[in-house]
Amino acid sequence: MTSTDTRPNAEHTLRQQAEKIARERAADAPKNAEDLSPEAMLKVIQELRMHQIELEMQNNELRRTQKERDTAQRHALDMEILNSINAEIVVLDQYGVIRLVNEPWQRFARDNSATTPPPHTGVGANYLAACQPDGNEPFDNAMTAHNGIRAVLAGTLPSFTLEYPCHSPDQQRWFSMRALPLSKNPKDGATITHTNITQYKQAQEALRVAAVAFEVQEAIVVMDSRRQVLRVNQAFTHITGYSEQEMLGKTTAILRSTREPEEDVWYDTVAHGARHDDHWLRRKNGENFFARYTITAVPNEQGHITHFLATFSDHTRVMMQKQQRLQDEATQREALVREVHHRIKNNLQGMRGLLQQIGRQKPEIAEQMQMVMGHLQGISVIHGLQGRHTNTLVHLCELTHEIAKAASALWQTPIPLAVPANWIPRIVAEKEAVALALVLNELIVNAIKHGGKAPGHVSITLRTGQGAVGVELAILNTGHLHNNQDHPKEQHHGLQLIKSLLPQVGVDLIMTQCGDQVCTLLKIDAPVLALDMKNRP
């Protein structure tokens, strides 16, 4: 309200006050006194008006004082708020001159300045001068800050933000500077806020390093406590063919290969904190690959497992190379073993030839030489068979055939061998092969010597025995079983040799008289024999 608007009301108030004073004075006057004269009333009004002016001046002073007090209180509150903010704040006028700073600003300026007071940081200093490049700050950052603040003060930019390093001798630090206008009018100035973002930058760098580490050549799978996939890396996708989107929420059971039996790999992981192993896994296209993996259980501060981390790499090529190397080594070993067997066989045959020559020179010991030659021939047959195959396996039918063939040539007696149709070959245990060969040789020679020298009177039959592996080898020859009175020493020596050579388990020898023929039945079973399922008809 203006002074013109208030004047009628003021005059009315003065008149009321004047009338009041007049009445009071009239009360003091004599009862017969007349009312005050106009001159006296005018004088009273003038006094009251002077009094009103004094009151108004006092009120104006009170209002000015209250306004200053309110302004000071608001300023103190604003400073209290600014000082409580964990950031360095400075207020600039339109020319870049500092008009206000908070305590964090002052403290940072003191702590990071080599001089006292710090230059260009206090009220009245030109802040733009502080943004000039110096030897401690990169030229680009300083000029970028200078130009950005000037643009905000000029009104050409609504705001300006810059992240910059500000390292101290003791630590690395990063700050974010943001300039905002005080109002819509650029002439009102701007506020500059500097915020320490060191933790943010360090966390950002840690995430960047983690991201780099996550994208290694080894497949990585992050799972929750229920073993459901949360994240996989690019190497996982490259190796398995499954994308991260396809794996989210699933378990790694999708990678299980049918080449591996089902196994609870998580028990050891939970019990010991980690598990290392090799396994065949399966790609998305169904192809199997050999993986070398590690599963780690990740606990929280209370020791409860919150995540599982699995890493693996494709070792298929290494595995195949290893298998090829082992196969090559086995092939070389088999070739060397065959060569050794051939040489042993040749040496035994050479010894047999020498014994045969001695038998011709001394007819009286010719039969004994033949017995020895038969033994050597039996051993020679074993080494011949072992040197013939790609492995050292010896089949019973082959062993029997070779020994019968050698005995037939030595004693000039035909020995037919009958093998049933659809015969499943039996493998002779390697440690029993030589002993069994000597037993067969001794039994066949005995059959020839004791009644089978006539053509066609010695025969051998192989037939299936009891059980899945059992075999009965029957040798028939014309003649009669001899007792100890017929050639007692020879008979005792032959049987003793056979019994000493027979394996303790898996072989049984039975000799019976069947009419005018002697039947020698050799029952052979496991562990001396085993079925050769690879070569079954």
C-alpha positions as CSV (number, residue, x, y, z in Angstrom):
1,M,0.0,0.0,0.0
2,T,1.4,3.5,-1.0
3,S,1.6,6.5,1.3
4,T,-1.2,8.2,-0.7
5,D,-3.5,5.3,0.1
6,T,-2.7,5.4,3.7
7,R,-3.1,9.2,4.3
8,P,-7.0,9.3,4.8
9,N,-6.9,6.5,7.3
10,A,-4.0,8.2,9.1
11,E,-5.8,11.5,9.2
12,H,-8.9,9.8,10.5
13,T,-6.8,8.1,13.2
14,L,-5.2,11.4,14.1
15,R,-8.6,13.1,14.3
16,Q,-9.8,10.4,16.6
17,Q,-6.7,10.7,18.8
18,A,-7.1,14.6,18.8
19,E,-10.7,14.3,19.8
20,K,-9.7,11.9,22.6
21,I,-7.1,14.4,23.8
22,A,-9.6,17.2,23.6
23,R,-12.1,15.3,25.6
24,E,-9.4,14.6,28.2
25,R,-8.4,18.3,28.3
26,A,-12.0,19.3,28.4
27,A,-12.5,17.1,31.4
28,D,-9.7,19.0,33.1
29,A,-11.3,22.4,32.1
30,P,-13.9,24.1,34.1
31,K,-17.4,22.7,33.6
32,N,-18.6,25.9,32.0
33,A,-15.7,25.9,29.4
34,E,-16.5,25.8,25.8
35,D,-15.0,23.4,23.3
36,L,-11.4,23.9,22.1
37,S,-10.8,26.6,19.6
38,P,-9.9,25.6,16.1
39,E,-6.4,26.9,16.7
40,A,-6.0,24.6,19.7
41,M,-7.4,21.6,17.8
42,L,-5.0,22.3,14.9
43,K,-2.1,22.4,17.3
44,V,-3.0,19.1,18.9
45,I,-3.3,17.5,15.4
46,Q,0.1,18.7,14.5
47,E,1.6,17.3,17.6
48,L,0.0,14.0,17.0
49,R,1.2,13.9,13.4
50,M,4.8,14.5,14.5
51,H,4.3,11.7,16.9
52,Q,3.0,9.4,14.1
53,I,6.0,10.2,11.9
54,E,8.3,9.3,14.7
55,L,6.5,6.0,15.2
56,E,6.6,5.2,11.5
57,M,10.4,5.9,11.4
58,Q,10.8,3.6,14.4
59,N,8.7,0.9,12.6
60,N,10.7,1.2,9.4
61,E,13.9,0.8,11.4
62,L,12.5,-2.2,13.1
63,R,11.4,-3.7,9.7
64,R,14.9,-3.0,8.2
65,T,16.6,-4.6,11.2
66,Q,14.2,-7.6,11.1
67,K,14.8,-8.0,7.4
68,E,18.6,-7.9,7.9
69,R,18.2,-10.4,10.7
70,D,16.1,-12.7,8.5
71,T,18.6,-12.3,5.7
72,A,21.4,-13.2,8.0
73,Q,19.5,-16.2,9.3
74,R,18.7,-17.4,5.8
75,H,22.4,-16.9,4.8
76,A,23.5,-18.8,7.9
77,L,21.0,-21.6,7.1
78,D,22.2,-21.7,3.5
79,M,25.8,-21.8,4.6
80,E,25.0,-24.6,7.1
81,I,23.3,-26.6,4.3
82,L,26.2,-25.9,1.9
83,N,28.8,-26.9,4.6
84,S,26.9,-30.1,5.3
85,I,27.1,-31.3,1.6
86,N,30.0,-33.6,1.0
87,A,31.2,-31.7,-2.0
88,E,33.2,-28.6,-2.7
89,I,30.9,-25.7,-3.8
90,V,31.8,-22.2,-5.1
91,V,29.4,-19.5,-6.3
92,L,30.5,-17.2,-9.1
93,D,29.2,-14.0,-10.4
94,Q,28.8,-13.4,-14.1
95,Y,32.5,-12.5,-14.5
96,G,33.7,-15.6,-12.8
97,V,34.6,-13.9,-9.5
98,I,34.0,-16.0,-6.4
99,R,31.2,-14.7,-4.2
100,L,30.7,-17.7,-1.9
101,V,32.5,-20.9,-0.9
102,N,31.6,-23.7,1.6
103,E,33.8,-25.2,4.2
104,P,34.7,-28.4,2.2
105,W,35.9,-26.1,-0.6
106,Q,38.1,-24.1,1.8
107,R,39.4,-27.3,3.5
108,F,40.3,-28.9,0.2
109,A,42.0,-25.8,-1.0
110,R,44.1,-25.7,2.2
111,D,45.0,-29.3,2.1
112,N,46.0,-29.3,-1.5
113,S,47.9,-26.1,-1.9
114,A,51.6,-25.5,-1.5
115,T,51.0,-21.8,-0.5
116,T,49.0,-20.1,2.2
117,P,46.5,-18.8,1.5
118,P,45.7,-20.9,-1.6
119,P,45.6,-18.8,-4.8
120,H,42.3,-18.2,-6.7
121,T,40.2,-20.0,-4.2
122,G,38.9,-17.4,-1.8
123,V,36.0,-14.9,-2.0
124,G,36.8,-12.1,-4.4
125,A,39.3,-14.2,-6.5
126,N,38.6,-14.9,-10.2
127,Y,38.0,-18.6,-10.4
128,L,38.5,-18.7,-14.1
129,A,42.2,-17.9,-13.4
130,A,42.3,-21.1,-11.4
131,C,41.3,-23.0,-14.5
132,Q,44.3,-22.0,-16.4
133,P,46.6,-25.0,-17.2
134,D,49.6,-25.5,-14.9
135,G,52.2,-28.2,-14.5
136,N,50.1,-30.5,-12.3
137,E,47.0,-30.8,-14.5
138,P,46.7,-31.9,-18.1
139,F,46.2,-29.0,-20.5
140,D,43.1,-30.4,-22.1
141,N,41.3,-30.8,-18.7
142,A,42.1,-27.2,-17.6
143,M,41.0,-25.6,-20.9
144,T,37.9,-27.8,-21.1
145,A,36.9,-26.6,-17.6
146,H,37.7,-23.0,-18.4
147,N,35.7,-23.0,-21.6
148,G,32.8,-24.9,-20.1
149,I,32.3,-22.5,-17.2
150,R,32.5,-19.4,-19.4
151,A,29.8,-21.0,-21.6
152,V,27.5,-21.5,-18.6
153,L,28.2,-17.9,-17.4
154,A,27.5,-16.6,-20.9
155,G,24.2,-18.6,-21.2
156,T,25.3,-20.6,-24.2
157,L,25.3,-23.9,-22.2
158,P,22.5,-24.9,-19.7
159,S,25.1,-26.9,-17.7
160,F,28.6,-28.3,-17.9
161,T,30.1,-31.5,-16.4
162,L,33.7,-32.7,-16.4
163,E,35.4,-35.7,-14.8
164,Y,39.1,-35.1,-14.1
165,P,42.0,-36.7,-12.2
166,C,43.4,-34.8,-9.2
167,H,46.0,-37.1,-7.8
168,S,47.9,-36.4,-4.6
169,P,51.4,-37.8,-3.7
170,D,49.7,-40.4,-1.5
171,Q,46.7,-41.6,-3.6
172,Q,45.0,-41.4,-6.9
173,R,41.8,-39.3,-6.9
174,W,39.1,-38.4,-9.4
175,F,36.6,-35.6,-9.2
176,S,33.5,-34.5,-11.1
177,M,32.9,-30.8,-11.7
178,R,29.4,-29.5,-12.5
179,A,28.5,-25.9,-13.4
180,L,24.9,-24.7,-13.2
181,P,23.5,-21.2,-13.6
182,L,22.0,-19.6,-10.4
183,S,18.8,-18.6,-12.3
184,K,17.5,-18.2,-15.8
185,N,19.4,-15.0,-16.1
186,P,23.1,-15.7,-16.8
187,K,24.0,-12.4,-15.1
188,D,23.1,-13.9,-11.7
189,G,26.2,-16.1,-11.9
190,A,26.7,-19.8,-11.5
191,T,27.5,-22.5,-8.9
192,I,30.4,-24.9,-9.3
193,T,30.3,-28.2,-7.5
194,H,33.3,-30.5,-7.2
195,T,32.5,-34.1,-6.0
196,N,35.0,-36.8,-5.1
197,I,34.2,-39.7,-7.4
198,T,37.3,-41.8,-6.5
199,Q,35.4,-44.7,-5.2
200,Y,33.1,-44.7,-8.2
201,K,36.1,-44.6,-10.6
202,Q,37.9,-47.4,-8.7
203,A,34.7,-49.4,-8.8
204,Q,34.3,-48.7,-12.4
205,E,37.9,-49.7,-13.0
206,A,37.4,-52.9,-11.0
207,L,34.3,-53.7,-13.1
208,R,36.3,-53.1,-16.2
209,V,39.1,-55.4,-15.0
210,A,36.5,-58.0,-14.0
211,A,34.9,-57.7,-17.4
212,V,38.2,-58.2,-19.1
213,A,39.0,-61.1,-16.9
214,F,35.5,-62.6,-17.6
215,E,36.2,-62.6,-21.3
216,V,39.2,-65.0,-21.2
217,Q,39.7,-68.0,-23.4
218,E,38.4,-70.3,-20.7
219,A,34.6,-70.8,-20.4
220,I,33.1,-69.3,-17.2
221,V,29.7,-70.0,-15.8
222,V,28.2,-68.1,-12.8
223,M,25.4,-69.9,-11.0
224,D,23.2,-69.1,-8.0
225,S,22.9,-71.4,-4.9
226,R,20.4,-73.6,-6.8
227,R,23.0,-74.0,-9.6
228,Q,20.9,-72.1,-12.0
229,V,23.0,-70.1,-14.6
230,L,23.2,-66.4,-14.0
231,R,25.8,-65.5,-16.6
232,V,28.2,-67.1,-19.1
233,N,31.1,-65.5,-21.0
234,Q,31.8,-65.5,-24.8
235,A,34.2,-68.4,-24.4
236,F,31.4,-70.6,-23.0
237,T,29.3,-69.7,-26.0
238,H,32.2,-70.4,-28.4
239,I,32.9,-73.8,-26.9
240,T,29.4,-75.1,-26.2
241,G,27.3,-73.3,-28.8
242,Y,24.8,-72.1,-26.2
243,S,24.2,-68.4,-25.9
244,E,23.8,-66.6,-22.5
245,Q,20.1,-66.1,-23.2
246,E,19.7,-69.9,-23.8
247,M,21.5,-70.8,-20.5
248,L,19.8,-68.3,-18.2
249,G,17.8,-70.1,-15.5
250,K,19.0,-73.5,-16.6
251,T,21.6,-75.8,-15.1
252,T,24.8,-77.1,-16.5
253,A,23.1,-80.6,-16.7
254,I,22.3,-79.6,-20.3
255,L,26.0,-80.2,-21.1
256,R,26.0,-83.8,-19.8
257,S,27.4,-86.3,-22.2
258,T,26.2,-89.8,-22.6
259,R,29.8,-90.9,-22.7
260,E,30.1,-90.2,-19.0
261,P,28.1,-92.0,-16.2
262,E,25.9,-89.8,-14.1
263,E,27.9,-88.5,-11.1
264,D,27.1,-86.0,-8.4
265,V,30.0,-83.5,-8.9
266,W,28.4,-81.1,-6.5
267,Y,28.9,-83.1,-3.3
268,D,32.7,-82.6,-3.4
269,T,32.2,-79.0,-4.4
270,V,30.1,-78.3,-1.3
271,A,32.1,-80.5,1.0
272,H,35.6,-79.2,0.0
273,G,34.8,-75.8,-1.6
274,A,36.0,-76.9,-5.0
275,R,36.3,-79.8,-7.4
276,H,38.8,-80.3,-10.2
277,D,38.2,-83.0,-12.8
278,D,38.1,-84.0,-16.5
279,H,34.9,-85.0,-18.2
280,W,33.3,-85.5,-21.6
281,L,30.7,-82.9,-22.2
282,R,28.3,-82.3,-25.0
283,R,27.9,-79.2,-27.3
284,K,24.6,-77.8,-28.5
285,N,25.0,-79.6,-31.8
286,G,25.4,-83.0,-30.0
287,E,29.1,-83.3,-30.5
288,N,31.1,-84.5,-27.5
289,F,34.2,-82.7,-26.3
290,F,36.7,-83.3,-23.5
291,A,36.7,-80.6,-20.8
292,R,39.0,-79.9,-17.9
293,Y,37.0,-78.1,-15.4
294,T,37.0,-76.5,-11.9
295,I,33.8,-75.8,-9.9
296,T,34.2,-73.4,-6.9
297,A,31.6,-72.8,-4.2
298,V,31.4,-69.1,-3.2
299,P,30.2,-68.5,0.4
300,N,29.1,-65.2,2.0
301,E,30.4,-63.8,5.3
302,Q,28.3,-66.2,7.3
303,G,29.8,-69.2,5.4
304,H,26.6,-69.9,3.4
305,I,27.1,-70.8,-0.2
306,T,25.5,-68.1,-2.4
307,H,27.0,-68.9,-5.8
308,F,28.9,-71.5,-7.8
309,L,31.6,-70.6,-10.3
310,A,32.5,-73.1,-13.0
311,T,35.4,-72.7,-15.4
312,F,36.4,-75.2,-18.1
313,S,38.4,-75.4,-21.3
314,D,38.2,-77.6,-24.4
315,H,40.9,-80.2,-24.2
316,T,39.6,-82.4,-26.9
317,R,42.5,-81.8,-29.2
318,V,45.0,-82.5,-26.3
319,M,43.0,-85.6,-25.4
320,M,43.0,-86.9,-29.0
321,Q,46.7,-86.2,-29.3
322,K,47.4,-88.1,-26.0
323,Q,45.3,-91.0,-27.2
324,Q,47.1,-91.0,-30.5
325,R,50.4,-90.9,-28.7
326,L,49.5,-93.8,-26.5
327,Q,48.2,-95.7,-29.5
328,D,51.5,-95.0,-31.3
329,E,53.5,-96.1,-28.2
330,A,51.3,-99.2,-27.9
331,T,51.9,-100.0,-31.6
332,Q,55.6,-99.6,-31.2
333,R,55.6,-101.7,-28.1
334,E,53.5,-104.4,-29.8
335,A,56.0,-104.4,-32.8
336,L,58.9,-104.8,-30.4
337,V,57.1,-107.5,-28.5
338,R,56.3,-109.4,-31.7
339,E,60.0,-109.1,-32.7
340,V,61.1,-110.5,-29.4
341,H,58.6,-113.4,-29.7
342,H,59.8,-114.1,-33.3
343,R,63.4,-114.2,-32.1
344,I,62.6,-116.5,-29.2
345,K,60.7,-118.7,-31.5
346,N,63.5,-118.8,-34.0
347,N,66.1,-119.6,-31.3
348,L,63.8,-122.4,-29.9
349,Q,63.5,-123.8,-33.4
350,G,67.2,-123.6,-33.8
351,M,67.7,-125.5,-30.5
352,R,65.1,-128.0,-31.7
353,G,67.1,-128.6,-34.9
354,L,70.3,-129.2,-32.9
355,L,68.4,-131.7,-30.7
356,Q,67.0,-133.4,-33.8
357,Q,70.6,-133.7,-35.2
358,I,71.8,-135.2,-31.9
359,G,68.9,-137.7,-32.0
360,R,70.0,-138.8,-35.5
361,Q,73.6,-139.2,-34.4
362,K,72.6,-141.2,-31.3
363,P,69.5,-143.4,-32.0
364,E,69.5,-144.7,-28.5
365,I,68.4,-141.2,-27.2
366,A,66.3,-140.3,-30.2
367,E,63.0,-140.7,-28.4
368,Q,64.2,-138.6,-25.5
369,M,65.3,-135.9,-27.9
370,Q,61.9,-136.0,-29.5
371,M,60.3,-135.4,-26.1
372,V,62.5,-132.4,-25.4
373,M,61.9,-131.1,-28.9
374,G,58.2,-131.4,-28.3
375,H,58.5,-129.3,-25.2
376,L,60.6,-126.7,-27.1
377,Q,58.0,-126.8,-29.9
378,G,55.2,-126.1,-27.5
379,I,57.0,-123.0,-26.2
380,S,57.9,-122.0,-29.7
381,V,54.3,-122.2,-30.8
382,I,53.3,-119.8,-28.0
383,H,55.9,-117.2,-29.1
384,G,55.0,-117.8,-32.7
385,L,51.3,-117.0,-32.0
386,Q,52.2,-114.0,-29.9
387,G,54.5,-112.7,-32.5
388,R,51.9,-113.1,-35.3
389,H,49.1,-110.9,-33.9
390,T,49.0,-107.2,-33.2
391,N,48.7,-108.0,-29.6
392,T,49.9,-110.9,-27.4
393,L,46.5,-112.6,-27.2
394,V,46.5,-116.3,-27.8
395,H,43.4,-118.2,-28.7
396,L,42.9,-121.8,-27.5
397,C,41.9,-123.2,-30.9
398,E,45.0,-121.6,-32.5
399,L,47.2,-122.9,-29.8
400,T,45.8,-126.4,-30.0
401,H,46.0,-126.4,-33.8
402,E,49.7,-125.3,-33.9
403,I,50.8,-127.8,-31.2
404,A,48.9,-130.6,-33.0
405,K,50.4,-129.6,-36.3
406,A,54.0,-129.6,-34.9
407,A,53.5,-132.9,-33.1
408,S,52.1,-134.4,-36.2
409,A,55.1,-133.3,-38.2
410,L,57.5,-134.5,-35.6
411,W,56.0,-137.9,-35.0
412,Q,54.7,-138.4,-38.6
413,T,51.2,-139.0,-37.3
414,P,48.1,-137.2,-38.6
415,I,46.1,-135.5,-35.9
416,P,42.7,-134.1,-37.0
417,L,41.2,-131.2,-34.9
418,A,37.4,-130.7,-34.8
419,V,36.0,-127.3,-33.9
420,P,32.2,-126.8,-33.7
421,A,30.5,-124.3,-36.0
422,N,29.8,-120.8,-34.6
423,W,32.7,-121.3,-32.2
424,I,33.3,-118.3,-29.9
425,P,37.1,-117.9,-29.6
426,R,38.6,-118.2,-26.1
427,I,41.5,-116.2,-25.1
428,V,44.2,-117.9,-23.0
429,A,45.5,-115.9,-20.0
430,E,48.9,-114.6,-20.9
431,K,50.6,-115.9,-17.8
432,E,49.1,-119.4,-18.3
433,A,49.8,-119.7,-22.1
434,V,53.3,-121.3,-21.9
435,A,52.2,-123.8,-19.2
436,L,49.0,-124.7,-21.1
437,A,51.1,-125.2,-24.3
438,L,53.4,-127.6,-22.6
439,V,50.5,-129.5,-21.1
440,L,48.8,-129.8,-24.5
441,N,52.0,-130.9,-26.1
442,E,52.7,-133.5,-23.4
443,L,49.1,-134.9,-23.7
444,I,49.2,-135.1,-27.5
445,V,52.7,-136.7,-27.5
446,N,51.5,-139.3,-24.9
447,A,48.5,-140.1,-27.1
448,I,50.8,-140.6,-30.1
449,K,53.3,-142.7,-28.2
450,H,50.8,-144.9,-26.4
451,G,48.8,-146.2,-29.3
452,G,48.3,-143.5,-31.7
453,K,51.2,-143.9,-34.1
454,A,49.1,-145.7,-36.5
455,P,47.5,-143.3,-39.0
456,G,44.2,-141.8,-37.9
457,H,44.2,-143.1,-34.4
458,V,44.7,-139.7,-32.6
459,S,42.1,-137.0,-32.8
460,I,41.3,-133.8,-30.9
461,T,37.9,-132.3,-30.4
462,L,37.0,-128.9,-29.0
463,R,33.5,-128.4,-27.6
464,T,31.7,-126.0,-25.3
465,G,31.8,-126.9,-21.6
466,Q,29.9,-125.7,-18.6
467,G,29.3,-122.0,-18.1
468,A,29.8,-119.2,-20.5
469,V,33.5,-119.6,-20.9
470,G,34.1,-123.4,-20.2
471,V,35.7,-125.6,-22.9
472,E,36.3,-129.3,-23.0
473,L,39.3,-130.5,-25.0
474,A,39.1,-134.2,-25.7
475,I,42.1,-136.3,-27.1
476,L,41.3,-139.8,-28.3
477,N,43.9,-142.4,-29.1
478,T,43.8,-146.2,-29.7
479,G,45.2,-148.2,-26.8
480,H,44.8,-148.7,-23.1
481,L,45.6,-146.8,-20.0
482,H,48.9,-147.9,-18.7
483,N,49.6,-148.5,-15.0
484,N,52.9,-148.0,-13.3
485,Q,54.1,-151.4,-14.3
486,D,54.2,-150.5,-17.9
487,H,57.2,-148.2,-18.3
488,P,56.8,-147.1,-14.7
489,K,59.5,-144.4,-14.8
490,E,58.3,-142.9,-18.0
491,Q,54.7,-142.9,-17.1
492,H,55.4,-141.4,-13.7
493,H,57.6,-138.7,-15.2
494,G,55.0,-137.7,-17.8
495,L,52.1,-137.4,-15.4
496,Q,54.2,-135.6,-12.8
497,L,55.3,-133.1,-15.5
498,I,51.7,-132.5,-16.6
499,K,50.4,-132.1,-13.0
500,S,53.2,-129.7,-12.2
501,L,52.3,-127.6,-15.2
502,L,48.5,-127.5,-14.7
503,P,47.2,-124.2,-13.4
504,Q,45.9,-124.5,-9.9
505,V,42.5,-123.0,-10.8
506,G,40.5,-123.3,-14.0
507,V,41.8,-126.6,-15.4
508,D,40.8,-130.2,-14.6
509,L,42.3,-133.3,-16.3
510,I,40.4,-136.6,-16.6
511,M,41.7,-139.8,-18.3
512,T,39.3,-142.7,-19.0
513,Q,39.2,-145.9,-21.0
514,C,36.4,-145.9,-23.6
515,G,36.4,-149.4,-25.2
516,D,39.6,-149.7,-27.1
517,Q,40.4,-146.0,-26.9
518,V,41.8,-143.8,-24.2
519,C,39.9,-140.5,-23.7
520,T,41.9,-137.7,-22.2
521,L,39.5,-134.9,-21.3
522,L,41.0,-131.5,-20.4
523,K,38.3,-129.1,-18.9
524,I,39.4,-125.5,-19.0
525,D,37.5,-122.5,-17.6
526,A,38.0,-119.0,-16.2
527,P,40.4,-117.5,-15.2
528,V,42.6,-119.5,-17.6
529,L,40.2,-118.7,-20.5
530,A,38.0,-115.6,-21.4
531,L,35.6,-115.1,-24.3
532,D,36.9,-113.0,-27.2
533,M,33.8,-111.0,-28.0
534,K,35.5,-108.9,-30.6
535,N,36.2,-111.9,-32.8
536,R,33.0,-113.9,-32.3
537,P,31.4,-115.2,-35.5
